[in-house]
Amino acid sequence: MIQFLLKGILRDKNRSVLPIIIITIGVVLTITLSGFMRGVLGDIINENARFETGHVKVMTRAYAKNKDQLPNDLAILNTQQLTQQLEKQFPAVEWVERIRFGGLLDIPDTTGQSKGQGPATALAVALHSKPSGEITRLNITNSLVSGSIPTQKGQVLVGQIFAEKFNLKIGEEITYIGTTMNGSMTFQNFKVSGTIRFGSAAMDKGFLIMDIADARQLLDMENATGELLGYLKEGAYNDKKAVQMCDKFNVTYLTSKDEFAPIMLRLKEQNNLAGYIDYVDVTSSLFVAIFVFAMSIVLWNTGLLGGLRRYQEFGIRLALGEEKGHIYRTLLYEALLIGIIGSLMGTFIGLGIVYYLQTVGIDISSFLSNASMLMPTVLRAKFTPDLLYIGFIPGLFAMVLGNMLSGIGIYQRETATLFKELEV
């Protein structure tokens, strides 16, 4: 029976081509837009995790209360010991040390006199002093505009907009002016090894990246760090695991009254991301539900109209003695086969587009020159397992439902009326 119906579908182009094309297009749109929306909304969370929050972050209690002020005088001491403890307690997490600080950059001219000064926010990570994966995590290689990543002591990366403003060249020296961890003044010259653009005006205007060993020497922070960031080795943020980690770690220091005792915060507890993450979850699910419902209505109408156009054919078959129930069942079987063919084609094409958008993405860096929030410069889709079957909801069930409703008319046809129609 199925083989017979399949031959009929393939041979009768008027009956199958248009519904298959409509189903394929509908499924492609459903999968592509669902994957793209989840990817874009999720990437904003990932950007914050990579640059600011980590999946979890360890700080002192005092630092956590004033972290927007970058209070390195409240930083973690004996960092090496705490890191070893964390690695032993949470082996599935990769821990990295970071120091954030601010100061003033002075740019000298050829005679050594100051030709300009500007405020800068600095980020110190392990670039060359030890392997840490920070270059890849922060996407520094792809964000380089000119020059190279620091490989020697005393080299730094500066924001591209800042470099253009003061006409900084690769190899030129700049002077950092600021305060140490202990509150004393500090001055040190650094050589510009490269310029970098992340796509956020807030970072590119006055951003400085240096190796953490240079920062420790500059700020008198030997074996100290402002923040310890933890990243789950599985890659994606998992709030359930993050909650378990925070509870397990914080209970150790629960009774301590020391303001310098460490505290672990998960991503959702930082940068007001709790509301955003909940918003992403609800919005993604709501968007998918609305779009699937809309495509279901379209494909339901396709099945309904397809069945109505075949009433004359059904009338001839009834006049020849075929049972109404048999005609109705074959109609549903045909709709099922057409739905499966269209859904498979649409799923295959849609997943291909999602894979392309996940790998290549859409570059929007030209539109973010004045952006103040941290967001990705390349919008990417995200493959999730539900994309393998979500297209079958409108493509298969809606098509069958439309034919079920249109097929009800078969039972309303009277044989006497059919003979009169056929005489005309």
Order of alpha helices (4+ residues) and beta strands (2+ residues): alpha-alpha-beta-alpha-beta-alpha-beta-beta-alpha-alpha-beta-beta-alpha-beta-beta-alpha-beta-alpha-beta-beta-alpha-beta-alpha-alpha-alpha-beta-beta-alpha-alpha
